């Protein structure tokens, strides 16, 4: 049962990451379109990079928190 919970938890993490990346890509696409129309391509790419970095930081915090929770409780089923 423990392995099933771990797989489910990992699956949810992957689904969340995929959803976040797709959202970011959608935002990037929209911003590129706006940037091309307004002539502000460099600013759009800077914002896209900030968004990706911010998203990665969020995933790192989630993974670190999950890892810390498992280590502190000795429970790998979370």
N, CA, C, O and CB atoms as a CASP TS submission, in Angstrom:
PFRMAT TS
TARGET T0000
AUTHOR 0000-0000-0000
METHOD Language model
MODEL 1
PARENT N/A
ATOM      1  N   UNK     1       0.828  -1.200   0.000  1.00  0.00           N
ATOM      2  CA  UNK     1       0.000   0.000   0.000  1.00  0.00           C
ATOM      3  C   UNK     1       0.865   1.254   0.000  1.00  0.00           C
ATOM      4  O   UNK     1       0.512   2.259  -0.617  1.00  0.00           O
ATOM      5  CB  UNK     1      -0.938   0.004   1.210  1.00  0.00           C
ATOM      6  N   UNK     2       1.984   1.192   0.686  1.00  0.00           N
ATOM      7  CA  UNK     2       2.876   2.339   0.771  1.00  0.00           C
ATOM      8  C   UNK     2       3.370   2.756  -0.622  1.00  0.00           C
ATOM      9  O   UNK     2       3.421   3.948  -0.927  1.00  0.00           O
ATOM     10  CB  UNK     2       4.068   2.015   1.686  1.00  0.00           C
ATOM     11  N   UNK     3       3.732   1.784  -1.462  1.00  0.00           N
ATOM     12  CA  UNK     3       4.220   2.106  -2.803  1.00  0.00           C
ATOM     13  C   UNK     3       3.139   2.746  -3.666  1.00  0.00           C
ATOM     14  O   UNK     3       3.432   3.610  -4.493  1.00  0.00           O
ATOM     15  CB  UNK     3       4.742   0.853  -3.482  1.00  0.00           C
ATOM     16  N   UNK     4       1.906   2.329  -3.478  1.00  0.00           N
ATOM     17  CA  UNK     4       0.790   2.930  -4.219  1.00  0.00           C
ATOM     18  C   UNK     4       0.641   4.391  -3.837  1.00  0.00           C
ATOM     19  O   UNK     4       0.464   5.248  -4.703  1.00  0.00           O
ATOM     20  CB  UNK     4      -0.529   2.169  -3.949  1.00  0.00           C
ATOM     21  N   UNK     5       0.712   4.680  -2.532  1.00  0.00           N
ATOM     22  CA  UNK     5       0.604   6.081  -2.083  1.00  0.00           C
ATOM     23  C   UNK     5       1.756   6.912  -2.632  1.00  0.00           C
ATOM     24  O   UNK     5       1.555   8.046  -3.067  1.00  0.00           O
ATOM     25  CB  UNK     5       0.585   6.160  -0.539  1.00  0.00           C
ATOM     26  N   UNK     6       2.967   6.350  -2.612  1.00  0.00           N
ATOM     27  CA  UNK     6       4.121   7.085  -3.138  1.00  0.00           C
ATOM     28  C   UNK     6       3.946   7.363  -4.620  1.00  0.00           C
ATOM     29  O   UNK     6       4.230   8.467  -5.083  1.00  0.00           O
ATOM     30  CB  UNK     6       5.420   6.302  -2.897  1.00  0.00           C
ATOM     31  N   UNK     7       3.483   6.373  -5.367  1.00  0.00           N
ATOM     32  CA  UNK     7       3.271   6.560  -6.802  1.00  0.00           C
ATOM     33  C   UNK     7       2.202   7.611  -7.061  1.00  0.00           C
ATOM     34  O   UNK     7       2.348   8.449  -7.951  1.00  0.00           O
ATOM     35  CB  UNK     7       2.878   5.234  -7.465  1.00  0.00           C
ATOM     36  N   UNK     8       1.133   7.565  -6.286  1.00  0.00           N
ATOM     37  CA  UNK     8       0.057   8.542  -6.441  1.00  0.00           C
ATOM     38  C   UNK     8       0.559   9.936  -6.123  1.00  0.00           C
ATOM     39  O   UNK     8       0.256  10.889  -6.841  1.00  0.00           O
ATOM     40  CB  UNK     8      -1.131   8.189  -5.542  1.00  0.00           C
ATOM     41  N   UNK     9       1.321  10.059  -5.055  1.00  0.00           N
ATOM     42  CA  UNK     9       1.876  11.350  -4.669  1.00  0.00           C
ATOM     43  C   UNK     9       2.806  11.874  -5.764  1.00  0.00           C
ATOM     44  O   UNK     9       2.743  13.047  -6.130  1.00  0.00           O
ATOM     45  CB  UNK     9       2.629  11.237  -3.328  1.00  0.00           C
ATOM     46  N   UNK    10       3.660  11.007  -6.279  1.00  0.00           N
ATOM     47  CA  UNK    10       4.564  11.398  -7.359  1.00  0.00           C
ATOM     48  C   UNK    10       3.797  11.782  -8.607  1.00  0.00           C
ATOM     49  O   UNK    10       4.156  12.733  -9.302  1.00  0.00           O
ATOM     50  CB  UNK    10       5.534  10.273  -7.674  1.00  0.00           C
ATOM     51  N   UNK    11       2.738  11.035  -8.888  1.00  0.00           N
ATOM     52  CA  UNK    11       1.904  11.321 -10.052  1.00  0.00           C
ATOM     53  C   UNK    11       1.270  12.702  -9.925  1.00  0.00           C
ATOM     54  O   UNK    11       1.223  13.469 -10.887  1.00  0.00           O
ATOM     55  CB  UNK    11       0.815  10.244 -10.217  1.00  0.00           C
ATOM     56  N   UNK    12       0.782  13.008  -8.721  1.00  0.00           N
ATOM     57  CA  UNK    12       0.173  14.331  -8.498  1.00  0.00           C
ATOM     58  C   UNK    12       1.201  15.441  -8.670  1.00  0.00           C
ATOM     59  O   UNK    12       0.895  16.498  -9.222  1.00  0.00           O
ATOM     60  CB  UNK    12      -0.451  14.411  -7.092  1.00  0.00           C
ATOM     61  N   UNK    13       2.411  15.203  -8.202  1.00  0.00           N
ATOM     62  CA  UNK    13       3.475  16.200  -8.348  1.00  0.00           C
ATOM     63  C   UNK    13       3.780  16.431  -9.828  1.00  0.00           C
ATOM     64  O   UNK    13       3.958  17.569 -10.262  1.00  0.00           O
ATOM     65  CB  UNK    13       4.756  15.749  -7.597  1.00  0.00           C
ATOM     66  N   UNK    14       3.836  15.349 -10.592  1.00  0.00           N
ATOM     67  CA  UNK    14       4.101  15.470 -12.030  1.00  0.00           C
ATOM     68  C   UNK    14       2.954  16.210 -12.710  1.00  0.00           C
ATOM     69  O   UNK    14       3.187  17.084 -13.546  1.00  0.00           O
ATOM     70  CB  UNK    14       4.299  14.072 -12.674  1.00  0.00           C
ATOM     71  N   UNK    15       1.717  15.866 -12.358  1.00  0.00           N
ATOM     72  CA  UNK    15       0.551  16.543 -12.938  1.00  0.00           C
ATOM     73  C   UNK    15       0.578  18.036 -12.619  1.00  0.00           C
ATOM     74  O   UNK    15       0.296  18.865 -13.484  1.00  0.00           O
ATOM     75  CB  UNK    15      -0.757  15.911 -12.415  1.00  0.00           C
ATOM     76  N   UNK    16       0.914  18.373 -11.385  1.00  0.00           N
ATOM     77  CA  UNK    16       0.974  19.780 -10.981  1.00  0.00           C
ATOM     78  C   UNK    16       2.067  20.509 -11.746  1.00  0.00           C
ATOM     79  O   UNK    16       1.869  21.637 -12.197  1.00  0.00           O
ATOM     80  CB  UNK    16       1.215  19.899  -9.467  1.00  0.00           C
ATOM     81  N   UNK    17       3.215  19.868 -11.891  1.00  0.00           N
ATOM     82  CA  UNK    17       4.325  20.483 -12.629  1.00  0.00           C
ATOM     83  C   UNK    17       3.948  20.673 -14.094  1.00  0.00           C
ATOM     84  O   UNK    17       4.223  21.722 -14.676  1.00  0.00           O
ATOM     85  CB  UNK    17       5.603  19.620 -12.515  1.00  0.00           C
ATOM     86  N   UNK    18       3.317  19.659 -14.691  1.00  0.00           N
ATOM     87  CA  UNK    18       2.900  19.763 -16.083  1.00  0.00           C
ATOM     88  C   UNK    18       1.901  20.899 -16.265  1.00  0.00           C
ATOM     89  O   UNK    18       2.001  21.678 -17.214  1.00  0.00           O
ATOM     90  CB  UNK    18       2.292  18.442 -16.559  1.00  0.00           C
ATOM     91  N   UNK    19       0.960  20.988 -15.372  1.00  0.00           N
ATOM     92  CA  UNK    19      -0.039  22.050 -15.446  1.00  0.00           C
ATOM     93  C   UNK    19       0.613  23.419 -15.336  1.00  0.00           C
ATOM     94  O   UNK    19       0.273  24.341 -16.078  1.00  0.00           O
ATOM     95  CB  UNK    19      -1.086  21.878 -14.347  1.00  0.00           C
ATOM     96  N   UNK    20       1.544  23.544 -14.416  1.00  0.00           N
ATOM     97  CA  UNK    20       2.243  24.830 -14.231  1.00  0.00           C
ATOM     98  C   UNK    20       3.043  25.203 -15.465  1.00  0.00           C
ATOM     99  O   UNK    20       3.018  26.355 -15.898  1.00  0.00           O
ATOM    100  CB  UNK    20       3.174  24.771 -13.011  1.00  0.00           C
ATOM    101  N   UNK    21       3.752  24.240 -16.035  1.00  0.00           N
ATOM    102  CA  UNK    21       4.566  24.523 -17.228  1.00  0.00           C
ATOM    103  C   UNK    21       3.658  24.915 -18.392  1.00  0.00           C
ATOM    104  O   UNK    21       3.965  25.852 -19.128  1.00  0.00           O
ATOM    105  CB  UNK    21       5.439  23.287 -17.613  1.00  0.00           C
ATOM    106  N   UNK    22       2.546  24.208 -18.561  1.00  0.00           N
ATOM    107  CA  UNK    22       1.623  24.561 -19.643  1.00  0.00           C
ATOM    108  C   UNK    22       1.049  25.967 -19.456  1.00  0.00           C
ATOM    109  O   UNK    22       0.886  26.715 -20.421  1.00  0.00           O
ATOM    110  CB  UNK    22       0.484  23.540 -19.720  1.00  0.00           C
ATOM    111  N   UNK    23       0.746  26.313 -18.212  1.00  0.00           N
ATOM    112  CA  UNK    23       0.235  27.658 -17.935  1.00  0.00           C
ATOM    113  C   UNK    23       1.294  28.705 -18.280  1.00  0.00           C
ATOM    114  O   UNK    23       0.993  29.729 -18.893  1.00  0.00           O
ATOM    115  CB  UNK    23      -0.188  27.789 -16.450  1.00  0.00           C
ATOM    116  N   UNK    24       2.529  28.435 -17.880  1.00  0.00           N
ATOM    117  CA  UNK    24       3.627  29.362 -18.173  1.00  0.00           C
ATOM    118  C   UNK    24       3.816  29.502 -19.676  1.00  0.00           C
ATOM    119  O   UNK    24       3.990  30.610 -20.182  1.00  0.00           O
ATOM    120  CB  UNK    24       4.937  28.883 -17.513  1.00  0.00           C
ATOM    121  N   UNK    25       3.783  28.381 -20.392  1.00  0.00           N
ATOM    122  CA  UNK    25       3.958  28.446 -21.845  1.00  0.00           C
ATOM    123  C   UNK    25       2.835  29.254 -22.499  1.00  0.00           C
ATOM    124  O   UNK    25       3.074  30.012 -23.439  1.00  0.00           O
ATOM    125  CB  UNK    25       4.007  27.029 -22.442  1.00  0.00           C
ATOM    126  N   UNK    26       1.626  29.088 -22.002  1.00  0.00           N
ATOM    127  CA  UNK    26       0.521  29.885 -22.520  1.00  0.00           C
ATOM    128  C   UNK    26       0.738  31.366 -22.274  1.00  0.00           C
ATOM    129  O   UNK    26       0.496  32.191 -23.154  1.00  0.00           O
ATOM    130  CB  UNK    26      -0.784  29.444 -21.894  1.00  0.00           C
ATOM    131  N   UNK    27       1.194  31.700 -21.071  1.00  0.00           N
ATOM    132  CA  UNK    27       1.483  33.101 -20.747  1.00  0.00           C
ATOM    133  C   UNK    27       2.612  33.647 -21.607  1.00  0.00           C
ATOM    134  O   UNK    27       2.556  34.787 -22.068  1.00  0.00           O
ATOM    135  CB  UNK    27       1.843  33.242 -19.269  1.00  0.00           C
ATOM    136  N   UNK    28       3.640  32.828 -21.822  1.00  0.00           N
ATOM    137  CA  UNK    28       4.780  33.254 -22.645  1.00  0.00           C
ATOM    138  C   UNK    28       4.306  33.527 -24.066  1.00  0.00           C
ATOM    139  O   UNK    28       4.664  34.544 -24.661  1.00  0.00           O
ATOM    140  CB  UNK    28       5.905  32.177 -22.642  1.00  0.00           C
ATOM    141  N   UNK    29       3.511  32.628 -24.602  1.00  0.00           N
ATOM    142  CA  UNK    29       3.005  32.803 -25.963  1.00  0.00           C
ATOM    143  C   UNK    29       2.221  34.100 -26.089  1.00  0.00           C
ATOM    144  O   UNK    29       2.395  34.862 -27.040  1.00  0.00           O
ATOM    145  CB  UNK    29       2.124  31.617 -26.366  1.00  0.00           C
ATOM    146  N   UNK    30       1.359  34.334 -25.113  1.00  0.00           N
ATOM    147  CA  UNK    30       0.553  35.564 -25.117  1.00  0.00           C
ATOM    148  C   UNK    30       1.449  36.800 -25.038  1.00  0.00           C
ATOM    149  O   UNK    30       1.243  37.774 -25.762  1.00  0.00           O
ATOM    150  CB  UNK    30      -0.449  35.559 -23.938  1.00  0.00           C
ATOM    151  N   UNK    31       2.437  36.749 -24.159  1.00  0.00           N
ATOM    152  CA  UNK    31       3.334  37.899 -24.001  1.00  0.00           C
ATOM    153  C   UNK    31       4.189  38.134 -25.242  1.00  0.00           C
ATOM    154  O   UNK    31       4.484  39.280 -25.583  1.00  0.00           O
ATOM    155  CB  UNK    31       4.234  37.698 -22.790  1.00  0.00           C
ATOM    156  N   UNK    32       4.585  37.067 -25.912  1.00  0.00           N
ATOM    157  CA  UNK    32       5.368  37.231 -27.150  1.00  0.00           C
ATOM    158  C   UNK    32       4.522  37.928 -28.201  1.00  0.00           C
ATOM    159  O   UNK    32       4.987  38.847 -28.875  1.00  0.00           O
ATOM    160  CB  UNK    32       5.867  35.858 -27.684  1.00  0.00           C
ATOM    161  N   UNK    33       3.268  37.485 -28.338  1.00  0.00           N
ATOM    162  CA  UNK    33       2.371  38.145 -29.295  1.00  0.00           C
ATOM    163  C   UNK    33       2.243  39.634 -28.988  1.00  0.00           C
ATOM    164  O   UNK    33       2.347  40.472 -29.883  1.00  0.00           O
ATOM    165  CB  UNK    33       0.983  37.484 -29.276  1.00  0.00           C
ATOM    166  N   UNK    34       2.015  39.958 -27.707  1.00  0.00           N
ATOM    167  CA  UNK    34       1.904  41.354 -27.303  1.00  0.00           C
ATOM    168  C   UNK    34       3.200  42.115 -27.575  1.00  0.00           C
ATOM    169  O   UNK    34       3.178  43.254 -28.041  1.00  0.00           O
ATOM    170  CB  UNK    34       1.540  41.449 -25.821  1.00  0.00           C
ATOM    171  N   UNK    35       4.326  41.473 -27.279  1.00  0.00           N
ATOM    172  CA  UNK    35       5.622  42.129 -27.450  1.00  0.00           C
ATOM    173  C   UNK    35       5.910  42.429 -28.906  1.00  0.00           C
ATOM    174  O   UNK    35       6.428  43.497 -29.232  1.00  0.00           O
ATOM    175  CB  UNK    35       6.729  41.268 -26.877  1.00  0.00           C
ATOM    176  N   UNK    36       5.580  41.501 -29.779  1.00  0.00           N
ATOM    177  CA  UNK    36       5.813  41.720 -31.206  1.00  0.00           C
ATOM    178  C   UNK    36       4.981  42.893 -31.694  1.00  0.00           C
ATOM    179  O   UNK    36       5.457  43.730 -32.461  1.00  0.00           O
ATOM    180  CB  UNK    36       5.482  40.454 -32.019  1.00  0.00           C
ATOM    181  N   UNK    37       3.726  42.946 -31.238  1.00  0.00           N
ATOM    182  CA  UNK    37       2.855  44.058 -31.642  1.00  0.00           C
ATOM    183  C   UNK    37       3.360  45.398 -31.101  1.00  0.00           C
ATOM    184  O   UNK    37       3.259  46.423 -31.776  1.00  0.00           O
ATOM    185  CB  UNK    37       1.421  43.809 -31.157  1.00  0.00           C
ATOM    186  N   UNK    38       3.900  45.385 -29.889  1.00  0.00           N
ATOM    187  CA  UNK    38       4.308  46.647 -29.267  1.00  0.00           C
ATOM    188  C   UNK    38       5.792  46.959 -29.452  1.00  0.00           C
ATOM    189  O   UNK    38       6.244  48.050 -29.102  1.00  0.00           O
ATOM    190  CB  UNK    38       3.987  46.612 -27.797  1.00  0.00           C
ATOM    191  N   UNK    39       6.544  46.018 -29.995  1.00  0.00           N
ATOM    192  CA  UNK    39       7.981  46.238 -30.187  1.00  0.00           C
ATOM    193  C   UNK    39       8.790  46.063 -28.914  1.00  0.00           C
ATOM    194  O   UNK    39       9.900  46.587 -28.823  1.00  0.00           O
ATOM    195  CB  UNK    39       8.216  47.614 -30.735  1.00  0.00           C
ATOM    196  N   UNK    40       8.274  45.350 -27.936  1.00  0.00           N
ATOM    197  CA  UNK    40       8.964  45.174 -26.649  1.00  0.00           C
ATOM    198  C   UNK    40       9.332  43.706 -26.423  1.00  0.00           C
ATOM    199  O   UNK    40       9.021  43.131 -25.380  1.00  0.00           O
ATOM    200  CB  UNK    40       8.080  45.682 -25.488  1.00  0.00           C
ATOM    201  N   UNK    41       9.992  43.114 -27.405  1.00  0.00           N
ATOM    202  CA  UNK    41      10.320  41.691 -27.348  1.00  0.00           C
ATOM    203  C   UNK    41      11.267  41.382 -26.188  1.00  0.00           C
ATOM    204  O   UNK    41      11.072  40.396 -25.477  1.00  0.00           O
ATOM    205  CB  UNK    41      10.946  41.241 -28.670  1.00  0.00           C
ATOM    206  N   UNK    42      12.277  42.205 -25.995  1.00  0.00           N
ATOM    207  CA  UNK    42      13.254  41.945 -24.921  1.00  0.00           C
ATOM    208  C   UNK    42      12.572  41.925 -23.553  1.00  0.00           C
ATOM    209  O   UNK    42      12.866  41.062 -22.726  1.00  0.00           O
ATOM    210  CB  UNK    42      14.374  43.015 -24.937  1.00  0.00           C
ATOM    211  N   UNK    43      11.671  42.863 -23.311  1.00  0.00           N
ATOM    212  CA  UNK    43      10.949  42.892 -22.040  1.00  0.00           C
ATOM    213  C   UNK    43      10.081  41.644 -21.867  1.00  0.00           C
ATOM    214  O   UNK    43       9.961  41.112 -20.764  1.00  0.00           O
ATOM    215  CB  UNK    43      10.082  44.153 -21.951  1.00  0.00           C
ATOM    216  N   UNK    44       9.489  41.191 -22.945  1.00  0.00           N
ATOM    217  CA  UNK    44       8.643  39.996 -22.864  1.00  0.00           C
ATOM    218  C   UNK    44       9.477  38.776 -22.495  1.00  0.00           C
ATOM    219  O   UNK    44       9.055  37.962 -21.674  1.00  0.00           O
ATOM    220  CB  UNK    44       7.912  39.755 -24.200  1.00  0.00           C
ATOM    221  N   UNK    45      10.646  38.645 -23.090  1.00  0.00           N
ATOM    222  CA  UNK    45      11.495  37.505 -22.765  1.00  0.00           C
ATOM    223  C   UNK    45      12.036  37.602 -21.342  1.00  0.00           C
ATOM    224  O   UNK    45      12.175  36.585 -20.664  1.00  0.00           O
ATOM    225  CB  UNK    45      12.649  37.407 -23.757  1.00  0.00           C
ATOM    226  N   UNK    46      12.338  38.804 -20.889  1.00  0.00           N
ATOM    227  CA  UNK    46      12.765  38.980 -19.491  1.00  0.00           C
ATOM    228  C   UNK    46      11.658  38.534 -18.541  1.00  0.00           C
ATOM    229  O   UNK    46      11.923  37.844 -17.556  1.00  0.00           O
ATOM    230  CB  UNK    46      13.145  40.459 -19.214  1.00  0.00           C
ATOM    231  N   UNK    47      10.425  38.925 -18.832  1.00  0.00           N
ATOM    232  CA  UNK    47       9.294  38.542 -17.996  1.00  0.00           C
ATOM    233  C   UNK    47       9.066  37.026 -18.049  1.00  0.00           C
ATOM    234  O   UNK    47       8.760  36.404 -17.032  1.00  0.00           O
ATOM    235  CB  UNK    47       8.024  39.289 -18.439  1.00  0.00           C
ATOM    236  N   UNK    48       9.215  36.444 -19.230  1.00  0.00           N
ATOM    237  CA  UNK    48       9.056  34.995 -19.372  1.00  0.00           C
ATOM    238  C   UNK    48      10.095  34.260 -18.529  1.00  0.00           C
ATOM    239  O   UNK    48       9.783  33.271 -17.866  1.00  0.00           O
ATOM    240  CB  UNK    48       9.175  34.576 -20.854  1.00  0.00           C
ATOM    241  N   UNK    49      11.321  34.748 -18.561  1.00  0.00           N
ATOM    242  CA  UNK    49      12.379  34.119 -17.771  1.00  0.00           C
ATOM    243  C   UNK    49      12.079  34.247 -16.278  1.00  0.00           C
ATOM    244  O   UNK    49      12.276  33.293 -15.526  1.00  0.00           O
ATOM    245  CB  UNK    49      13.748  34.751 -18.097  1.00  0.00           C
ATOM    246  N   UNK    50      11.609  35.401 -15.849  1.00  0.00           N
ATOM    247  CA  UNK    50      11.231  35.592 -14.442  1.00  0.00           C
ATOM    248  C   UNK    50      10.120  34.622 -14.044  1.00  0.00           C
ATOM    249  O   UNK    50      10.143  34.054 -12.952  1.00  0.00           O
ATOM    250  CB  UNK    50      10.778  37.048 -14.196  1.00  0.00           C
ATOM    251  N   UNK    51       9.154  34.439 -14.935  1.00  0.00           N
ATOM    252  CA  UNK    51       8.031  33.549 -14.651  1.00  0.00           C
ATOM    253  C   UNK    51       8.494  32.105 -14.508  1.00  0.00           C
ATOM    254  O   UNK    51       8.054  31.396 -13.603  1.00  0.00           O
ATOM    255  CB  UNK    51       6.977  33.654 -15.753  1.00  0.00           C
ATOM    256  N   UNK    52       9.374  31.671 -15.393  1.00  0.00           N
ATOM    257  CA  UNK    52       9.901  30.307 -15.317  1.00  0.00           C
ATOM    258  C   UNK    52      10.699  30.125 -14.031  1.00  0.00           C
ATOM    259  O   UNK    52      10.553  29.113 -13.346  1.00  0.00           O
ATOM    260  CB  UNK    52      10.783  29.989 -16.548  1.00  0.00           C
ATOM    261  N   UNK    53      11.532  31.093 -13.706  1.00  0.00           N
ATOM    262  CA  UNK    53      12.335  31.019 -12.480  1.00  0.00           C
ATOM    263  C   UNK    53      11.440  30.981 -11.250  1.00  0.00           C
ATOM    264  O   UNK    53      11.683  30.209 -10.323  1.00  0.00           O
ATOM    265  CB  UNK    53      13.300  32.214 -12.392  1.00  0.00           C
ATOM    266  N   UNK    54      10.419  31.802 -11.243  1.00  0.00           N
ATOM    267  CA  UNK    54       9.480  31.824 -10.128  1.00  0.00           C
ATOM    268  C   UNK    54       8.760  30.485  -9.991  1.00  0.00           C
ATOM    269  O   UNK    54       8.602  29.973  -8.883  1.00  0.00           O
ATOM    270  CB  UNK    54       8.463  32.954 -10.311  1.00  0.00           C
ATOM    271  N   UNK    55       8.332  29.926 -11.098  1.00  0.00           N
ATOM    272  CA  UNK    55       7.677  28.617 -11.073  1.00  0.00           C
ATOM    273  C   UNK    55       8.597  27.528 -10.569  1.00  0.00           C
ATOM    274  O   UNK    55       8.183  26.666  -9.794  1.00  0.00           O
ATOM    275  CB  UNK    55       7.178  28.256 -12.449  1.00  0.00           C
ATOM    276  N   UNK    56       9.844  27.567 -11.007  1.00  0.00           N
ATOM    277  CA  UNK    56      10.823  26.573 -10.555  1.00  0.00           C
ATOM    278  C   UNK    56      11.068  26.705  -9.054  1.00  0.00           C
ATOM    279  O   UNK    56      11.222  25.700  -8.360  1.00  0.00           O
ATOM    280  CB  UNK    56      12.149  26.728 -11.326  1.00  0.00           C
ATOM    281  N   UNK    57      11.106  27.929  -8.556  1.00  0.00           N
ATOM    282  CA  UNK    57      11.288  28.137  -7.118  1.00  0.00           C
ATOM    283  C   UNK    57      10.118  27.544  -6.337  1.00  0.00           C
ATOM    284  O   UNK    57      10.307  26.949  -5.277  1.00  0.00           O
ATOM    285  CB  UNK    57      11.433  29.639  -6.801  1.00  0.00           C
ATOM    286  N   UNK    58       8.913  27.711  -6.869  1.00  0.00           N
ATOM    287  CA  UNK    58       7.734  27.136  -6.219  1.00  0.00           C
ATOM    288  C   UNK    58       7.809  25.617  -6.160  1.00  0.00           C
ATOM    289  O   UNK    58       7.480  25.016  -5.137  1.00  0.00           O
ATOM    290  CB  UNK    58       6.467  27.563  -6.951  1.00  0.00           C
ATOM    291  N   UNK    59       8.241  24.994  -7.254  1.00  0.00           N
ATOM    292  CA  UNK    59       8.377  23.535  -7.272  1.00  0.00           C
ATOM    293  C   UNK    59       9.468  23.103  -6.309  1.00  0.00           C
ATOM    294  O   UNK    59       9.310  22.112  -5.596  1.00  0.00           O
ATOM    295  CB  UNK    59       8.688  23.028  -8.697  1.00  0.00           C
ATOM    296  N   UNK    60      10.577  23.839  -6.280  1.00  0.00           N
ATOM    297  CA  UNK    60      11.657  23.501  -5.337  1.00  0.00           C
ATOM    298  C   UNK    60      11.164  23.539  -3.896  1.00  0.00           C
ATOM    299  O   UNK    60      11.481  22.651  -3.103  1.00  0.00           O
ATOM    300  CB  UNK    60      12.842  24.468  -5.508  1.00  0.00           C
ATOM    301  N   UNK    61      10.387  24.567  -3.558  1.00  0.00           N
ATOM    302  CA  UNK    61       9.847  24.678  -2.193  1.00  0.00           C
ATOM    303  C   UNK    61       8.937  23.495  -1.889  1.00  0.00           C
ATOM    304  O   UNK    61       8.999  22.921  -0.801  1.00  0.00           O
ATOM    305  CB  UNK    61       9.071  26.008  -2.012  1.00  0.00           C
ATOM    306  N   UNK    62       8.093  23.130  -2.852  1.00  0.00           N
ATOM    307  CA  UNK    62       7.179  22.010  -2.665  1.00  0.00           C
ATOM    308  C   UNK    62       7.959  20.715  -2.446  1.00  0.00           C
ATOM    309  O   UNK    62       7.657  19.954  -1.527  1.00  0.00           O
ATOM    310  CB  UNK    62       6.239  21.872  -3.875  1.00  0.00           C
ATOM    311  N   UNK    63       8.945  20.469  -3.277  1.00  0.00           N
ATOM    312  CA  UNK    63       9.736  19.242  -3.163  1.00  0.00           C
ATOM    313  C   UNK    63      10.536  19.247  -1.866  1.00  0.00           C
ATOM    314  O   UNK    63      10.624  18.223  -1.190  1.00  0.00           O
ATOM    315  CB  UNK    63      10.679  19.087  -4.373  1.00  0.00           C
ATOM    316  N   UNK    64      11.117  20.384  -1.516  1.00  0.00           N
ATOM    317  CA  UNK    64      11.890  20.483  -0.276  1.00  0.00           C
ATOM    318  C   UNK    64      10.990  20.266   0.929  1.00  0.00           C
ATOM    319  O   UNK    64      11.359  19.555   1.864  1.00  0.00           O
ATOM    320  CB  UNK    64      12.591  21.850  -0.178  1.00  0.00           C
ATOM    321  N   UNK    65       9.810  20.876   0.910  1.00  0.00           N
ATOM    322  CA  UNK    65       8.866  20.703   2.014  1.00  0.00           C
ATOM    323  C   UNK    65       8.445  19.244   2.132  1.00  0.00           C
ATOM    324  O   UNK    65       8.395  18.691   3.231  1.00  0.00           O
ATOM    325  CB  UNK    65       7.630  21.599   1.816  1.00  0.00           C
ATOM    326  N   UNK    66       8.143  18.624   0.998  1.00  0.00           N
ATOM    327  CA  UNK    66       7.736  17.216   0.998  1.00  0.00           C
ATOM    328  C   UNK    66       8.872  16.354   1.532  1.00  0.00           C
ATOM    329  O   UNK    66       8.640  15.455   2.341  1.00  0.00           O
ATOM    330  CB  UNK    66       7.329  16.755  -0.426  1.00  0.00           C
ATOM    331  N   UNK    67      10.077  16.615   1.093  1.00  0.00           N
ATOM    332  CA  UNK    67      11.243  15.853   1.545  1.00  0.00           C
ATOM    333  C   UNK    67      11.477  16.058   3.042  1.00  0.00           C
ATOM    334  O   UNK    67      11.777  15.104   3.759  1.00  0.00           O
ATOM    335  CB  UNK    67      12.498  16.265   0.750  1.00  0.00           C
ATOM    336  N   UNK    68      11.341  17.296   3.512  1.00  0.00           N
ATOM    337  CA  UNK    68      11.527  17.615   4.929  1.00  0.00           C
ATOM    338  C   UNK    68      10.458  16.931   5.767  1.00  0.00           C
ATOM    339  O   UNK    68      10.753  16.389   6.833  1.00  0.00           O
ATOM    340  CB  UNK    68      11.490  19.139   5.155  1.00  0.00           C
ATOM    341  N   UNK    69       9.209  16.954   5.287  1.00  0.00           N
ATOM    342  CA  UNK    69       8.119  16.294   6.007  1.00  0.00           C
ATOM    343  C   UNK    69       8.391  14.806   6.151  1.00  0.00           C
ATOM    344  O   UNK    69       8.185  14.236   7.222  1.00  0.00           O
ATOM    345  CB  UNK    69       6.784  16.519   5.290  1.00  0.00           C
ATOM    346  N   UNK    70       8.846  14.180   5.089  1.00  0.00           N
ATOM    347  CA  UNK    70       9.131  12.747   5.118  1.00  0.00           C
ATOM    348  C   UNK    70      10.279  12.439   6.047  1.00  0.00           C
ATOM    349  O   UNK    70      10.235  11.452   6.782  1.00  0.00           O
ATOM    350  CB  UNK    70       9.442  12.234   3.724  1.00  0.00           C
ATOM    351  N   UNK    71      11.312  13.270   6.027  1.00  0.00           N
ATOM    352  CA  UNK    71      12.485  13.056   6.867  1.00  0.00           C
ATOM    353  C   UNK    71      12.154  13.249   8.344  1.00  0.00           C
ATOM    354  O   UNK    71      12.583  12.461   9.187  1.00  0.00           O
ATOM    355  CB  UNK    71      13.608  14.002   6.456  1.00  0.00           C
ATOM    356  N   UNK    72      11.393  14.293   8.657  1.00  0.00           N
ATOM    357  CA  UNK    72      11.108  14.599  10.060  1.00  0.00           C
ATOM    358  C   UNK    72      10.151  13.590  10.682  1.00  0.00           C
ATOM    359  O   UNK    72      10.238  13.320  11.880  1.00  0.00           O
ATOM    360  CB  UNK    72      10.528  15.997  10.183  1.00  0.00           C
ATOM    361  N   UNK    73       9.244  13.031   9.892  1.00  0.00           N
ATOM    362  CA  UNK    73       8.280  12.089  10.453  1.00  0.00           C
ATOM    363  C   UNK    73       8.688  10.640  10.207  1.00  0.00           C
ATOM    364  O   UNK    73       8.136   9.725  10.817  1.00  0.00           O
ATOM    365  CB  UNK    73       6.902  12.342   9.866  1.00  0.00           C
ATOM    366  N   UNK    74       9.637  10.434   9.331  1.00  0.00           N
ATOM    367  CA  UNK    74      10.036   9.089   8.984  1.00  0.00           C
ATOM    368  C   UNK    74       8.987   8.385   8.146  1.00  0.00           C
ATOM    369  O   UNK    74       9.074   7.179   7.915  1.00  0.00           O
ATOM    370  CB  UNK    74      10.316   8.299  10.225  1.00  0.00           C
ATOM    371  N   UNK    75       8.000   9.133   7.693  1.00  0.00           N
ATOM    372  CA  UNK    75       6.890   8.572   6.917  1.00  0.00           C
ATOM    373  C   UNK    75       7.067   8.932   5.454  1.00  0.00           C
ATOM    374  O   UNK    75       7.014  10.109   5.095  1.00  0.00           O
ATOM    375  CB  UNK    75       5.523   9.084   7.442  1.00  0.00           C
ATOM    376  N   UNK    76       7.273   7.955   4.623  1.00  0.00           N
ATOM    377  CA  UNK    76       7.466   8.189   3.192  1.00  0.00           C
ATOM    378  C   UNK    76       6.152   8.081   2.418  1.00  0.00           C
ATOM    379  O   UNK    76       6.154   8.119   1.188  1.00  0.00           O
ATOM    380  CB  UNK    76       8.481   7.198   2.630  1.00  0.00           C
ATOM    381  N   UNK    77       5.063   7.951   3.111  1.00  0.00           N
ATOM    382  CA  UNK    77       3.779   7.785   2.436  1.00  0.00           C
ATOM    383  C   UNK    77       3.119   9.096   2.078  1.00  0.00           C
ATOM    384  O   UNK    77       2.074   9.083   1.426  1.00  0.00           O
ATOM    385  CB  UNK    77       2.856   6.991   3.292  1.00  0.00           C
ATOM    386  N   UNK    78       3.673  10.219   2.468  1.00  0.00           N
ATOM    387  CA  UNK    78       3.066  11.531   2.186  1.00  0.00           C
ATOM    388  C   UNK    78       3.335  11.963   0.788  1.00  0.00           C
ATOM    389  O   UNK    78       2.900  13.040   0.380  1.00  0.00           O
ATOM    390  CB  UNK    78       3.574  12.581   3.139  1.00  0.00           C
TER
END
